[in-house]
């Protein structure tokens, strides 16, 4: 019986064999990036944990925003010691160049109006004239505003991006962090309850 001769298994051309190892890193990168994007979409950025929770507020000593006034009086800067005066305070990182800050601002005004809480702003890497124009258009709910001209305060507070908001208890301990703009929903469901809890604490 004649043995059937089979053709040798075809191999990819030499060029194709050389391309496969070169493309491997790209394929791996795309796969990892896809997984990361899926995780981001499923997660809630407002629930990103903060290493500051339960710790003293970072030490800052911020000058006022140059030329910023309210009713003809210069708006002061502030230092961390202002956040430990026996009552809870709110610290909000913002900037005039931050579009989500525009959406958030009415809720900061409402927060200050409804609770009377001392609201401290940290103006991040902004031009003084732009910061003044922003507050002239949208209102100034802040008791004091520190100028974070080089972004150092944002680094000290572990800020991911503008805006971010912290609640500090009367002893100067950070007890709450909200990432991203405060909305009508988050104001009612997280910020106000966290502030009430901080106010009720001994």
C-alpha positions in Angstrom: 0.0 0.0 0.0 1.3 3.3 -1.0 1.8 5.7 1.9 0.1 9.0 1.5 2.6 11.8 1.6 1.2 14.9 3.5 2.4 18.3 2.8 4.5 19.9 5.6 2.5 22.2 7.9 2.6 25.6 6.5 4.5 28.2 8.5 3.8 31.9 8.6 6.2 33.9 6.4 9.3 35.1 8.1 8.1 38.7 8.2 4.9 37.7 10.0 6.9 35.6 12.6 9.0 38.7 13.3 5.9 41.0 13.6 4.2 38.8 16.3 6.7 39.5 19.1 6.7 43.2 18.2 3.0 43.5 18.5 2.7 41.6 21.8 3.3 44.7 24.0 0.7 46.7 22.1 -1.9 43.9 22.4 -1.2 43.6 26.2 -1.4 47.4 26.6 -4.8 47.5 24.8 -6.1 44.6 26.9 -5.0 46.3 30.2 -6.4 49.7 29.2 -9.7 48.1 28.3 -10.0 46.5 31.7 -9.1 49.8 33.4 -11.7 51.7 31.5 -14.4 49.1 32.4 -13.4 49.4 36.0 -13.6 53.1 35.9 -17.1 53.1 34.3 -18.3 50.6 36.9 -16.8 52.5 39.9 -18.0 55.7 41.6 -15.2 58.4 41.6 -16.9 60.1 44.5 -16.2 57.1 46.7 -12.4 57.1 46.2 -11.0 56.7 49.7 -8.8 59.3 51.2 -5.8 58.6 53.4 -6.7 61.8 55.3 -9.9 60.6 56.8 -9.4 60.4 60.6 -6.2 62.4 60.4 -5.4 66.1 61.2 -5.9 68.4 58.2 -2.6 69.0 56.4 -0.8 72.1 57.5 -1.1 75.0 55.1 -0.7 78.7 55.4 -2.2 80.3 52.3 -2.1 83.9 51.3 -5.2 85.7 50.1 -6.0 85.9 46.4 -4.5 89.2 45.4 -7.1 92.0 44.9 -10.1 89.8 45.8 -12.6 91.8 47.8 -16.2 91.4 49.1 -18.2 94.5 49.8 -15.0 96.5 49.5 -13.2 94.5 52.1 -10.3 92.2 51.2 -11.1 88.5 51.4 -8.5 86.9 53.7 -6.4 83.8 53.1 -6.2 81.2 55.9 -4.1 78.7 57.7 -4.9 75.2 59.0 -5.3 76.5 62.5 -8.6 78.2 61.3 -10.0 74.7 60.8 -9.8 73.7 64.5 -11.9 76.3 66.3 -14.5 73.9 67.9 -17.0 73.8 65.0 -16.9 71.8 61.7 -15.6 73.5 58.6 -15.7 72.8 54.9 -12.7 73.1 52.7 -13.4 73.3 48.9 -10.7 73.2 46.2 -11.8 75.1 43.1 -10.6 77.2 40.1 -12.1 79.5 37.6 -10.7 77.3 34.7 -12.6 74.3 36.2 -15.9 73.8 34.3 -17.3 71.3 36.9 -16.7 74.1 39.5 -19.3 76.2 37.7 -21.9 73.5 38.0 -21.0 72.9 41.7 -21.0 76.5 42.8 -24.7 77.0 43.4 -24.7 74.0 45.8 -21.8 75.5 47.8 -23.8 78.7 48.1 -26.8 76.7 49.2 -24.7 74.7 51.7 -23.4 77.9 53.3 -26.9 79.5 53.4 -28.6 76.4 54.9 -26.0 75.5 57.5 -24.0 78.6 58.2 -20.9 76.5 58.1 -17.6 78.2 57.7 -16.6 77.4 54.1 -13.0 77.9 53.2 -11.9 77.9 49.5 -8.6 77.0 48.1 -8.1 78.6 44.7 -5.9 76.3 42.7 -3.3 77.5 40.1 -5.6 80.4 39.1 -5.2 84.0 37.8 -6.4 86.4 40.5 -8.5 88.4 38.0 -10.2 85.2 36.7 -10.9 84.0 40.3 -12.5 87.4 41.1 -14.6 87.3 37.9 -15.8 83.8 38.7 -17.0 84.8 42.2 -18.5 88.0 40.9 -20.6 86.0 38.5 -21.5 83.1 40.7 -21.4 84.5 44.3 -18.9 84.1 47.1 -19.9 81.6 49.8 -16.4 81.4 51.3 -15.4 82.9 54.6 -11.8 83.0 53.4 -9.9 81.9 50.3 -6.3 80.8 50.1 -4.3 81.1 46.9 -2.7 77.8 46.0 -0.6 79.3 43.2 1.8 76.3 42.8 -0.6 73.5 43.6 1.3 72.5 46.7 -1.8 72.6 49.0 -3.6 70.3 46.6 -0.8 67.8 46.8 -0.7 68.0 50.6 -4.5 67.3 50.7 -4.3 64.4 48.2 -6.5 66.2 45.7 -7.1 64.2 42.4 -8.6 67.2 40.5 -10.9 70.2 40.8 -13.3 70.4 42.5 -12.9 68.4 45.7 -14.5 69.1 49.1 -13.5 68.1 52.6 -15.3 68.3 56.0 -13.1 68.9 59.0 -14.4 68.5 62.5 -14.1 71.0 65.3 -10.8 69.5 66.4 -9.2 69.9 62.9 -9.6 66.3 61.8 -10.7 65.4 58.3 -13.9 63.3 58.5 -15.2 63.4 55.0 -14.1 63.8 51.4 -16.2 64.4 48.3 -14.4 63.9 44.9 -15.8 65.9 42.0 -18.6 68.5 41.9 -21.2 68.5 44.6 -24.7 68.0 43.0 -28.2 68.3 44.3 -28.2 64.6 45.0 -24.8 64.4 46.7 -25.5 67.5 48.8 -28.6 65.9 50.3 -27.4 62.3 50.5 -23.8 62.7 51.5 -22.5 66.2 52.3 -25.2 67.4 54.6 -25.4 64.1 56.5 -21.7 64.1 56.9 -21.7 67.7 58.2 -24.6 66.9 60.6 -22.6 64.0 61.9 -19.5 66.1 62.4 -21.6 68.8 64.2 -23.1 66.2 66.5 -19.8 64.7 67.5 -18.5 65.7 71.0 
